Amino acid sequence: MLNIVLLEPEIPANTGNIGRTCVASGTRLHLIEPLGFSLSEKALKRAGMDYWKDLDVTTYIDYQDFLEQNPGAKIYMATTKARKVYTEVAYEPDCYIMFGKESAGIPEEILVENQENCVRIPMMGDIRSLNLGNSVAVVLYEALRQNGFPGMNLEGQLHRLQWKE
């Protein structure tokens, strides 16, 4: 199972949307404190809607606690500062993909210790970054694609009509 890690997320709606994406994709969510909100906040639940109860989510006191509870984890770090594009790595089926807080990303002290596992999403010009929820979806679905979309529905069904054969 793939894992999404949010390091000190600040905006409840982003985390709620990411939680919903994790449920839809069979992905585990890891939240590293401090959080910029309470997990009981209405904005978080509204964004995650009725999916939040189905989310496989774990919280950690801090980054060190996360590392201690997940020894040997293969962690890719999404950052605008990386040299490598997110499509240039092969994501293992049980890897962790980490994203930093909305206002600052992953601290550079962590990035320089993990340079070979840092990945970026290409963007035009001087755009600072994509929305956190969008960034998670972009990288997560590349990892899912590389792993054959495990356990996911690959064909859609119309509700009232039928596809032509």
ROSE-4610 file (N, C-alpha, C; in Angstrom, 1 decimal, always signed):
// ROSE-4610
residu = [M/M/M/L/L/L/N/N/N/I/I/I/V/V/V/L/L/L/L/L/L/E/E/E/P/P/P/E/E/E/I/I/I/P/P/P/A/A/A/N/N/N/T/T/T/G/G/G/N/N/N/I/I/I/G/G/G/R/R/R/T/T/T/C/C/C/V/V/V/A/A/A/S/S/S/G/G/G/T/T/T/R/R/R/L/L/L/H/H/H/L/L/L/I/I/I/E/E/E/P/P/P/L/L/L/G/G/G/F/F/F/S/S/S/L/L/L/S/S/S/E/E/E/K/K/K/A/A/A/L/L/L/K/K/K/R/R/R/A/A/A/G/G/G/M/M/M/D/D/D/Y/Y/Y/W/W/W/K/K/K/D/D/D/L/L/L/D/D/D/V/V/V/T/T/T/T/T/T/Y/Y/Y/I/I/I/D/D/D/Y/Y/Y/Q/Q/Q/D/D/D/F/F/F/L/L/L/E/E/E/Q/Q/Q/N/N/N/P/P/P/G/G/G/A/A/A/K/K/K/I/I/I/Y/Y/Y/M/M/M/A/A/A/T/T/T/T/T/T/K/K/K/A/A/A/R/R/R/K/K/K/V/V/V/Y/Y/Y/T/T/T/E/E/E/V/V/V/A/A/A/Y/Y/Y/E/E/E/P/P/P/D/D/D/C/C/C/Y/Y/Y/I/I/I/M/M/M/F/F/F/G/G/G/K/K/K/E/E/E/S/S/S/A/A/A/G/G/G/I/I/I/P/P/P/E/E/E/E/E/E/I/I/I/L/L/L/V/V/V/E/E/E/N/N/N/Q/Q/Q/E/E/E/N/N/N/C/C/C/V/V/V/R/R/R/I/I/I/P/P/P/M/M/M/M/M/M/G/G/G/D/D/D/I/I/I/R/R/R/S/S/S/L/L/L/N/N/N/L/L/L/G/G/G/N/N/N/S/S/S/V/V/V/A/A/A/V/V/V/V/V/V/L/L/L/Y/Y/Y/E/E/E/A/A/A/L/L/L/R/R/R/Q/Q/Q/N/N/N/G/G/G/F/F/F/P/P/P/G/G/G/M/M/M/N/N/N/L/L/L/E/E/E/G/G/G/Q/Q/Q/L/L/L/H/H/H/R/R/R/L/L/L/Q/Q/Q/W/W/W/K/K/K/E/E/E]
num = [1/1/1/2/2/2/3/3/3/4/4/4/5/5/5/6/6/6/7/7/7/8/8/8/9/9/9/10/10/10/11/11/11/12/12/12/13/13/13/14/14/14/15/15/15/16/16/16/17/17/17/18/18/18/19/19/19/20/20/20/21/21/21/22/22/22/23/23/23/24/24/24/25/25/25/26/26/26/27/27/27/28/28/28/29/29/29/30/30/30/31/31/31/32/32/32/33/33/33/34/34/34/35/35/35/36/36/36/37/37/37/38/38/38/39/39/39/40/40/40/41/41/41/42/42/42/43/43/43/44/44/44/45/45/45/46/46/46/47/47/47/48/48/48/49/49/49/50/50/50/51/51/51/52/52/52/53/53/53/54/54/54/55/55/55/56/56/56/57/57/57/58/58/58/59/59/59/60/60/60/61/61/61/62/62/62/63/63/63/64/64/64/65/65/65/66/66/66/67/67/67/68/68/68/69/69/69/70/70/70/71/71/71/72/72/72/73/73/73/74/74/74/75/75/75/76/76/76/77/77/77/78/78/78/79/79/79/80/80/80/81/81/81/82/82/82/83/83/83/84/84/84/85/85/85/86/86/86/87/87/87/88/88/88/89/89/89/90/90/90/91/91/91/92/92/92/93/93/93/94/94/94/95/95/95/96/96/96/97/97/97/98/98/98/99/99/99/100/100/100/101/101/101/102/102/102/103/103/103/104/104/104/105/105/105/106/106/106/107/107/107/108/108/108/109/109/109/110/110/110/111/111/111/112/112/112/113/113/113/114/114/114/115/115/115/116/116/116/117/117/117/118/118/118/119/119/119/120/120/120/121/121/121/122/122/122/123/123/123/124/124/124/125/125/125/126/126/126/127/127/127/128/128/128/129/129/129/130/130/130/131/131/131/132/132/132/133/133/133/134/134/134/135/135/135/136/136/136/137/137/137/138/138/138/139/139/139/140/140/140/141/141/141/142/142/142/143/143/143/144/144/144/145/145/145/146/146/146/147/147/147/148/148/148/149/149/149/150/150/150/151/151/151/152/152/152/153/153/153/154/154/154/155/155/155/156/156/156/157/157/157/158/158/158/159/159/159/160/160/160/161/161/161/162/162/162/163/163/163/164/164/164/165/165/165]
x = [+0.8/+0.0/+0.9/+0.6/+1.3/+0.9/+1.8/+1.7/+1.9/+1.0/+1.2/+1.5/+2.5/+2.9/+2.8/+2.1/+2.0/+2.8/+3.8/+4.6/+4.1/+3.5/+3.0/+2.0/+1.0/+0.0/-0.7/-1.1/-1.6/-3.1/-3.6/-4.9/-5.8/-6.9/-7.7/-8.4/-8.8/-9.5/-8.5/-7.2/-6.3/-6.1/-6.0/-5.8/-7.1/-8.3/-9.5/-9.6/-9.2/-9.2/-8.2/-7.0/-6.0/-6.5/-7.2/-7.7/-8.7/-9.6/-10.5/-9.8/-8.8/-8.0/-7.3/-6.9/-6.3/-7.3/-8.5/-9.5/-9.9/-10.0/-10.4/-9.3/-8.0/-6.9/-6.3/-7.0/-6.4/-5.1/-4.9/-3.6/-3.7/-2.6/-2.5/-2.1/-2.6/-2.2/-1.5/-0.4/+0.4/+0.5/+0.1/+0.1/+1.2/+2.1/+3.2/+2.9/+2.7/+2.4/+3.7/+3.4/+2.2/+1.3/+0.0/-1.0/-1.5/-1.9/-2.4/-3.9/-4.4/-5.9/-6.1/-7.3/-7.7/-8.3/-8.1/-8.6/-10.1/-10.7/-12.2/-12.8/-12.0/-12.4/-13.4/-14.5/-15.5/-15.0/-14.0/-13.5/-12.8/-12.1/-11.5/-12.5/-13.5/-14.5/-15.3/-15.6/-16.4/-15.6/-14.3/-13.5/-13.4/-13.3/-13.2/-14.6/-15.6/-17.0/-17.2/-18.0/-18.3/-17.2/-16.1/-15.0/-14.0/-14.0/-13.0/-13.0/-14.2/-14.3/-13.7/-13.5/-12.9/-11.4/-10.8/-9.4/-8.5/-7.5/-6.4/-5.4/-5.5/-4.6/-3.9/-2.6/-1.8/-1.2/-1.2/-0.5/+0.8/+1.7/+3.0/+3.3/+4.0/+4.3/+5.2/+6.2/+7.1/+7.8/+8.6/+9.3/+10.1/+10.8/+11.6/+10.7/+9.6/+8.6/+8.2/+7.9/+7.5/+8.6/+9.9/+11.0/+11.2/+11.0/+11.1/+10.0/+8.8/+7.7/+7.7/+8.5/+8.5/+10.0/+10.7/+12.1/+12.3/+13.3/+13.6/+12.6/+11.7/+10.8/+11.5/+11.1/+11.6/+10.7/+11.3/+10.6/+11.0/+10.1/+10.3/+9.8/+10.5/+10.1/+9.8/+8.6/+8.1/+8.5/+9.2/+9.7/+10.0/+9.7/+10.0/+11.5/+12.3/+13.7/+14.5/+13.8/+14.5/+15.0/+16.0/+16.6/+15.9/+15.3/+14.7/+13.1/+12.6/+11.1/+10.5/+9.3/+8.6/+8.4/+8.4/+8.2/+9.5/+10.6/+11.9/+12.3/+11.4/+11.7/+10.8/+11.1/+10.3/+9.7/+8.5/+7.8/+7.5/+8.1/+7.8/+6.4/+5.8/+4.4/+4.1/+5.1/+4.9/+5.7/+6.1/+6.9/+6.0/+6.7/+6.1/+6.4/+5.4/+5.7/+5.3/+6.3/+6.1/+6.0/+5.1/+4.9/+5.0/+5.5/+5.7/+4.5/+4.5/+3.4/+3.3/+2.1/+1.7/+2.6/+3.0/+3.7/+5.2/+5.8/+7.2/+7.8/+6.9/+7.4/+8.2/+8.9/+9.8/+11.0/+11.4/+12.6/+13.9/+14.7/+15.9/+16.8/+16.8/+17.7/+17.3/+16.0/+15.6/+15.9/+15.7/+15.9/+17.4/+18.3/+19.7/+20.2/+19.5/+19.8/+19.2/+18.3/+17.6/+17.6/+18.7/+18.7/+18.3/+18.8/+18.5/+17.1/+16.3/+14.9/+13.9/+14.5/+13.7/+13.2/+11.9/+11.3/+10.5/+10.3/+9.6/+8.5/+7.5/+6.5/+6.9/+7.2/+7.6/+6.5/+6.9/+5.9/+6.5/+5.7/+6.1/+6.7/+7.7/+8.2/+8.4/+8.0/+8.2/+7.1/+6.2/+5.1/+5.7/+5.3/+5.8/+5.6/+4.3/+4.0/+2.5/+2.2/+0.8/+0.1/-1.2/-2.0/-1.5/-1.4/-1.0/-1.8/-3.1/-4.0/-3.7/-3.5/-3.2/-1.9/-0.9/+0.5/+0.4/-0.3/-0.4/-1.1/-2.1/-2.8/-1.9/-1.2/-0.3/+0.7/+1.5/+2.5/+2.0/+0.9/+0.3/-0.2/-0.9/-1.4/-0.3/+0.8/+1.9/+2.5/+2.6/+3.0/+2.0/+0.7/-0.3/-0.2/-0.1/+0.1/+1.2/+2.4/+3.6/+3.3/+2.5/+2.2/+0.9/+0.4/-0.7/-2.1/-2.2/-3.5/-4.0/-3.3/-3.7/-5.0/-5.9/-7.2/-8.2/-7.9/-8.7/-9.6/-10.7/-11.6/-11.0/-10.8/-10.2/-11.2/-12.4/-13.4/-14.6/-15.1/-16.3/-17.6/-18.6/-20.0/-20.9/-21.6/-22.7/-23.8/-24.6/-25.7/-27.0/-27.3/-28.6/-28.4/-27.3/-27.1/-26.0/-25.7/-24.6/-23.6/-22.3/-21.3/-21.6/-21.3/-21.4/-20.3/-20.6/-19.6/-18.7]
y = [-1.2/+0.0/+1.2/+2.2/+3.4/+4.3/+5.2/+6.1/+7.5/+8.4/+9.9/+10.4/+11.2/+11.8/+13.4/+14.0/+15.4/+15.9/+16.7/+17.2/+18.6/+18.6/+19.9/+20.6/+19.9/+20.6/+21.7/+22.8/+24.0/+24.3/+23.8/+24.1/+22.9/+23.0/+21.8/+21.3/+22.2/+21.8/+21.0/+21.4/+20.6/+19.2/+19.1/+17.8/+17.0/+17.6/+16.8/+16.3/+17.1/+16.7/+15.6/+15.7/+14.7/+13.4/+13.5/+12.3/+11.6/+12.4/+11.8/+11.1/+11.7/+11.1/+9.8/+9.8/+8.6/+7.4/+7.8/+6.7/+6.2/+7.1/+6.7/+5.9/+6.0/+5.3/+4.2/+3.9/+2.9/+3.2/+4.4/+4.9/+5.3/+5.0/+5.3/+6.8/+7.5/+8.9/+9.0/+9.7/+10.0/+11.5/+11.9/+13.4/+13.6/+14.5/+14.8/+16.1/+16.1/+17.4/+18.3/+19.6/+20.1/+20.4/+20.2/+20.5/+21.9/+22.5/+23.9/+23.9/+22.8/+22.7/+21.5/+21.4/+20.2/+19.2/+17.9/+16.8/+16.8/+17.5/+17.5/+18.7/+19.5/+20.8/+20.5/+21.3/+21.2/+21.3/+22.2/+22.3/+21.1/+20.4/+19.1/+18.1/+17.9/+16.9/+17.2/+18.5/+18.9/+18.5/+18.8/+18.5/+17.0/+16.2/+14.8/+14.1/+14.9/+14.5/+13.2/+12.3/+11.1/+10.1/+10.4/+9.5/+9.4/+10.4/+10.5/+9.3/+8.7/+7.5/+6.3/+6.3/+5.2/+5.3/+6.5/+6.8/+6.0/+5.5/+4.8/+5.9/+6.5/+7.7/+7.5/+7.9/+7.8/+9.2/+9.7/+10.9/+10.7/+11.6/+11.5/+12.8/+12.7/+13.9/+14.9/+14.3/+15.1/+14.2/+14.8/+14.1/+12.9/+13.1/+12.0/+10.9/+11.1/+10.1/+9.3/+10.0/+9.3/+8.4/+8.8/+8.0/+6.8/+7.0/+5.9/+4.8/+5.3/+4.3/+3.7/+4.2/+3.6/+3.3/+2.5/+2.2/+1.6/+2.1/+1.5/+2.0/+2.9/+3.3/+4.0/+3.7/+4.4/+5.6/+6.8/+8.1/+9.0/+9.3/+10.3/+11.6/+12.7/+14.0/+14.9/+15.4/+16.3/+17.7/+18.4/+19.7/+20.5/+21.8/+22.6/+22.8/+22.4/+22.6/+21.4/+20.3/+19.1/+19.2/+18.4/+18.4/+17.4/+16.4/+15.2/+15.4/+15.1/+15.2/+14.0/+14.1/+13.0/+11.8/+11.9/+10.8/+10.0/+10.5/+9.9/+8.9/+8.5/+7.5/+6.4/+5.2/+4.0/+3.9/+4.1/+4.1/+2.7/+2.3/+0.9/+0.9/-0.3/-0.4/+0.0/+0.0/+0.4/+1.6/+2.5/+3.6/+4.8/+5.7/+6.9/+8.1/+9.0/+10.2/+11.3/+12.1/+13.2/+14.6/+15.4/+16.8/+17.6/+18.8/+19.8/+20.7/+21.5/+22.4/+23.5/+24.0/+24.8/+26.1/+26.7/+27.9/+27.8/+26.6/+26.5/+25.2/+24.2/+23.0/+22.2/+21.2/+20.4/+21.2/+21.3/+22.0/+21.6/+22.5/+22.2/+21.3/+21.3/+20.4/+19.0/+18.7/+17.3/+17.0/+18.0/+17.7/+17.4/+18.1/+17.9/+16.5/+15.9/+14.6/+13.5/+13.9/+12.9/+13.4/+14.0/+14.6/+13.6/+12.4/+11.4/+11.0/+11.3/+10.9/+12.1/+13.3/+14.5/+14.5/+14.8/+14.9/+16.2/+16.7/+17.9/+17.7/+18.6/+18.7/+19.9/+19.7/+20.8/+21.9/+23.2/+24.3/+25.4/+26.2/+27.3/+28.5/+29.1/+30.4/+30.4/+31.5/+31.7/+31.3/+30.4/+30.0/+29.3/+29.7/+29.2/+27.7/+27.3/+25.9/+25.7/+24.4/+24.0/+23.9/+23.9/+23.6/+22.2/+22.1/+20.9/+19.7/+19.8/+18.7/+18.3/+19.2/+18.9/+18.3/+18.7/+18.1/+16.7/+16.4/+15.0/+14.2/+14.6/+13.8/+13.6/+14.6/+14.4/+13.3/+13.4/+12.4/+11.1/+11.0/+9.8/+9.0/+9.6/+8.9/+8.4/+9.0/+8.5/+7.2/+7.3/+6.1/+4.9/+5.3/+4.2/+3.7/+4.5/+4.1/+3.1/+3.5/+2.6/+1.3/+1.2/-0.1/-0.7/-0.3/-1.0/-0.7/+0.4/+0.8/-0.4/-0.8/-2.0/-1.9/-2.9/-3.0/-1.9/-1.1/+0.0/-0.3/+0.3/+0.1/+0.8/+0.1/+0.6/+0.9/+0.5/+0.8/+1.5/+2.5/+3.3/+2.7/+3.0/+2.5/+3.7/+3.7/+4.8/+4.4/+5.4/+5.1/+4.8/+5.6/+5.4/+4.8/+5.0/+4.5/+3.5/+2.9/+1.9/+2.3/+2.0/+2.3/+1.4/+1.9/+1.1/+0.1/-1.1/-2.2/-2.0]
z = [+0.0/+0.0/+0.0/-0.9/-0.9/+0.3/+0.6/+1.8/+1.4/+1.8/+1.7/+3.1/+3.1/+4.4/+4.3/+5.2/+5.3/+6.5/+6.2/+7.3/+7.7/+8.9/+9.5/+8.6/+8.1/+7.2/+8.0/+7.3/+7.9/+7.6/+6.4/+6.0/+6.0/+6.8/+7.0/+5.7/+4.9/+3.6/+2.7/+2.7/+1.9/+2.4/+3.7/+4.4/+4.2/+4.3/+4.0/+2.6/+1.6/+0.2/+0.0/+0.6/+0.5/+1.1/+2.3/+2.9/+2.0/+1.3/+0.4/-0.8/-1.3/-2.4/-1.9/-0.7/-0.1/+0.0/+0.4/+0.5/-0.9/-1.8/-3.2/-3.9/-3.4/-4.0/-3.2/-2.0/-1.2/-0.6/-0.3/+0.2/+1.7/+2.4/+3.8/+4.0/+4.9/+5.2/+6.5/+6.5/+7.7/+8.0/+9.1/+9.5/+10.6/+10.3/+11.3/+11.9/+13.2/+13.9/+14.0/+14.3/+14.7/+13.4/+13.6/+12.6/+12.8/+11.7/+11.8/+12.1/+12.6/+12.8/+13.7/+14.1/+14.9/+14.0/+14.2/+13.4/+13.5/+14.4/+14.5/+13.8/+13.2/+12.6/+11.5/+11.4/+10.4/+9.0/+8.7/+7.4/+6.9/+7.8/+7.5/+7.1/+7.9/+7.7/+6.4/+6.2/+5.0/+3.8/+3.7/+2.5/+2.3/+3.4/+3.3/+3.2/+3.5/+3.4/+4.3/+3.8/+4.6/+4.4/+3.7/+3.5/+4.7/+5.5/+6.6/+7.5/+7.8/+8.6/+8.0/+6.7/+6.0/+5.8/+6.2/+6.0/+7.0/+6.4/+7.2/+7.5/+8.7/+9.0/+10.3/+10.4/+11.6/+11.8/+13.1/+13.4/+14.2/+14.1/+14.8/+15.5/+16.6/+17.4/+16.6/+15.8/+15.0/+14.0/+13.2/+12.1/+12.7/+13.8/+14.4/+14.8/+15.4/+15.8/+14.5/+13.4/+12.2/+11.7/+11.7/+11.3/+12.2/+13.5/+14.5/+14.3/+14.0/+13.8/+12.5/+11.5/+10.2/+9.8/+10.5/+10.2/+8.8/+8.1/+6.8/+5.7/+6.0/+5.0/+3.8/+2.6/+1.4/+1.3/+1.5/+1.5/+0.3/-0.6/-1.6/-1.1/-1.3/-0.8/-2.0/-2.0/-3.1/-2.7/-3.5/-3.2/-4.5/-4.5/-5.7/-5.9/-4.9/-4.9/-5.5/-5.8/-6.3/-7.7/-8.0/-9.4/-10.3/-9.6/-10.4/-10.5/-11.6/-11.9/-11.3/-10.8/-10.1/-11.0/-12.3/-13.2/-13.4/-12.9/-13.1/-12.1/-11.2/-10.2/-10.3/-9.8/-9.8/-8.4/-8.2/-6.8/-6.4/-5.3/-4.8/-4.3/-4.3/-3.9/-2.4/-1.6/-0.2/+0.2/-0.8/-0.5/+0.2/+0.7/+1.3/+0.5/+0.2/-0.5/+0.4/+0.7/+1.7/+1.1/+1.7/+1.2/+2.5/+2.3/+3.4/+3.6/+4.6/+4.9/+3.8/+3.7/+2.6/+2.5/+3.6/+3.6/+3.4/+3.6/+3.5/+2.9/+2.7/+2.2/+3.2/+2.8/+3.7/+4.0/+5.3/+5.6/+4.9/+4.5/+3.7/+4.5/+5.8/+6.6/+6.4/+6.1/+5.8/+4.3/+3.5/+2.0/+1.7/+2.3/+2.0/+2.5/+3.4/+3.9/+3.1/+2.1/+1.3/-0.1/-0.6/-1.9/-3.0/-3.0/-4.0/-4.1/-3.1/-3.1/-3.2/-3.5/-3.7/-5.2/-5.3/-6.6/-6.7/-8.0/-8.2/-9.3/-9.3/-10.4/-11.2/-12.5/-13.4/-13.4/-13.4/-13.5/-14.4/-14.9/-15.7/-14.9/-15.4/-14.8/-13.3/-12.7/-11.2/-10.3/-10.8/-9.9/-8.7/-7.5/-6.3/-6.1/-6.3/-6.1/-6.5/-6.7/-6.9/-5.5/-5.5/-4.3/-3.8/-2.4/-1.8/-2.3/-2.3/-2.7/-4.1/-5.0/-6.4/-6.5/-5.8/-5.8/-5.4/-4.3/-3.8/-4.9/-5.5/-6.5/-7.7/-8.2/-9.3/-9.1/-8.0/-7.7/-7.3/-6.5/-6.1/-7.2/-8.2/-9.3/-10.3/-10.3/-11.1/-10.4/-9.1/-8.3/-8.5/-8.4/-8.6/-10.1/-11.0/-12.4/-12.6/-12.0/-12.1/-11.5/-10.5/-9.8/-10.3/-11.4/-12.0/-11.4/-10.7/-10.1/-9.2/-8.2/-7.5/-6.8/-7.1/-6.5/-7.0/-8.0/-8.4/-9.6/-9.7/-10.8/-12.0/-13.1/-14.3/-15.4/-15.2/-16.2/-15.5/-16.1/-15.6/-16.1/-15.4/-15.8/-15.9/-17.0/-17.1/-16.2/-15.8/-14.9/-15.6/-16.7/-17.4/-18.7/-19.4/-20.8/-20.7/-21.9/-22.0/-23.1/-22.8/-23.8/-25.0/-26.2/-27.5/-27.5/-27.9/-28.0/-29.2]
